Amino acid sequence: MKRCVFINLASAVNRRRSVEASFAGAARQGWSLDRFEAVDAAAGETLPGTLSPNEKGCFASHRAAISASLADQDHLFVAEDDIAFSAQAFGVLDGLLGQNGDLDVMFGDAALCDLNLMAHLASRRDAMRAGDHHPAGIGRPEL
């Protein structure tokens, strides 16, 4: 089974309904959808760091959703409650997961437009594939 968890504040009922409807119309067999209670801005204010309370809450929500699934062997797709699912996206995800079962993290909403950064990240990826799973500069994210 492959799980999709969407991060959602309890007060954002319309967003929840929108995500659930979008998922129902696009998901392929073998996928499930669960709601994960978001960390709100008030809780974000208590966290250390220079991000805004909303940004801290968002980051903490993603981190908590991933942490909550660590004991689970299923693949996990974490989304926010403004996502719009498509059948094509699930096809791509199924294809990627079928090709590379040891995939740890994949960011689906990232665009790298800087050629130097792309080359730098590719070299880090190559180092990780070669067996050095903690290349210089890659560490545990902190708030």
C-alpha positions as CSV (number, residue, x, y, z in Angstrom):
1,M,0.0,0.0,0.0
2,K,1.1,3.5,-0.7
3,R,-0.1,6.3,1.6
4,C,-0.7,9.9,0.9
5,V,-1.0,12.1,4.0
6,F,-2.1,15.7,3.6
7,I,-1.4,18.3,6.2
8,N,-4.4,20.3,7.2
9,L,-5.6,22.6,10.0
10,A,-8.8,21.5,11.7
11,S,-10.4,24.9,10.8
12,A,-9.6,24.5,7.1
13,V,-12.7,22.3,6.4
14,N,-13.2,23.4,2.7
15,R,-9.5,22.6,1.9
16,R,-9.9,19.2,3.4
17,R,-13.0,18.5,1.3
18,S,-11.2,19.7,-1.8
19,V,-8.2,17.4,-1.2
20,E,-10.4,14.4,-0.5
21,A,-12.5,15.1,-3.7
22,S,-9.4,15.6,-5.8
23,F,-7.8,12.4,-4.5
24,A,-11.0,10.4,-5.0
25,G,-11.1,11.5,-8.7
26,A,-7.4,10.8,-9.5
27,A,-5.9,8.1,-7.2
28,R,-4.9,4.7,-8.6
29,Q,-5.5,1.4,-6.8
30,G,-3.1,0.8,-4.0
31,W,-3.1,4.4,-2.7
32,S,-4.8,5.6,0.5
33,L,-5.4,9.1,1.8
34,D,-5.1,10.3,5.4
35,R,-5.4,13.7,7.0
36,F,-2.5,14.9,9.3
37,E,-3.3,17.7,11.8
38,A,-1.1,20.7,10.9
39,V,1.0,22.5,13.5
40,D,-0.5,26.0,13.6
41,A,1.2,29.3,13.7
42,A,0.7,29.7,17.5
43,A,2.7,26.5,18.1
44,G,5.2,27.7,15.5
45,E,5.8,30.8,17.6
46,T,7.2,28.6,20.4
47,L,9.8,26.9,18.1
48,P,13.3,28.3,17.8
49,G,14.7,29.8,14.6
50,T,14.3,32.8,12.3
51,L,11.4,31.5,10.2
52,S,8.0,33.1,10.6
53,P,5.6,31.2,12.9
54,N,3.6,30.0,9.8
55,E,6.8,28.7,8.2
56,K,7.9,27.0,11.4
57,G,4.4,25.4,11.7
58,C,4.6,24.2,8.1
59,F,8.1,22.7,8.5
60,A,7.2,21.1,11.8
61,S,4.0,19.6,10.3
62,H,6.0,17.9,7.5
63,R,8.6,16.7,10.0
64,A,5.9,15.3,12.3
65,A,4.0,13.6,9.4
66,I,7.2,11.9,8.3
67,S,8.2,11.0,11.9
68,A,4.8,9.5,12.5
69,S,5.3,7.1,9.6
70,L,8.8,5.9,10.4
71,A,7.7,2.5,11.7
72,D,5.5,1.9,8.7
73,Q,7.1,0.2,5.7
74,D,4.6,1.7,3.2
75,H,5.7,4.4,0.8
76,L,4.5,7.8,2.0
77,F,3.6,10.9,0.0
78,V,3.2,14.0,2.1
79,A,1.2,16.9,0.6
80,E,-0.3,20.1,1.8
81,D,-4.0,20.9,1.6
82,D,-3.8,23.0,-1.5
83,I,-2.8,20.1,-3.7
84,A,-4.7,19.1,-6.8
85,F,-4.1,15.4,-7.7
86,S,-4.0,14.0,-11.2
87,A,-4.1,10.5,-12.5
88,Q,-1.0,11.2,-14.5
89,A,0.9,12.1,-11.4
90,F,0.0,8.8,-9.7
91,G,1.2,7.0,-12.8
92,V,4.5,8.8,-12.6
93,L,4.8,8.1,-8.9
94,D,4.0,4.4,-9.4
95,G,6.6,4.2,-12.2
96,L,9.3,5.8,-10.1
97,L,8.6,3.6,-7.1
98,G,8.6,0.5,-9.3
99,Q,12.0,1.4,-10.7
100,N,13.7,2.4,-7.5
101,G,12.3,0.7,-4.3
102,D,15.0,2.2,-2.1
103,L,14.0,5.8,-2.7
104,D,14.1,7.7,0.6
105,V,13.0,11.3,-0.2
106,M,11.6,12.9,-3.4
107,F,10.6,16.5,-3.6
108,G,7.8,16.9,-6.1
109,D,7.5,20.7,-6.1
110,A,11.1,21.9,-6.6
111,A,12.5,23.6,-9.7
112,L,16.2,24.2,-9.9
113,C,17.0,26.9,-12.4
114,D,20.6,27.5,-11.5
115,L,23.0,25.4,-13.5
116,N,25.8,25.5,-10.9
117,L,23.4,24.4,-8.1
118,M,22.1,21.6,-10.3
119,A,25.7,20.4,-10.9
120,H,26.5,20.6,-7.2
121,L,23.4,18.7,-6.2
122,A,24.1,16.0,-8.8
123,S,27.6,15.5,-7.4
124,R,26.2,15.1,-4.0
125,R,23.7,12.6,-5.3
126,D,26.6,10.7,-7.0
127,A,28.5,10.6,-3.8
128,M,25.5,9.2,-1.9
129,R,25.0,6.5,-4.6
130,A,28.7,5.6,-4.2
131,G,28.1,4.7,-0.6
132,D,28.8,7.9,1.3
133,H,25.3,8.5,2.6
134,H,26.3,11.7,4.5
135,P,28.3,13.9,2.2
136,A,29.6,17.2,3.6
137,G,26.9,19.7,4.0
138,I,24.0,17.3,4.2
139,G,22.8,16.8,7.7
140,R,19.7,16.5,9.8
141,P,17.4,19.5,9.3
142,E,16.9,21.8,12.2
143,L,14.1,24.3,12.8
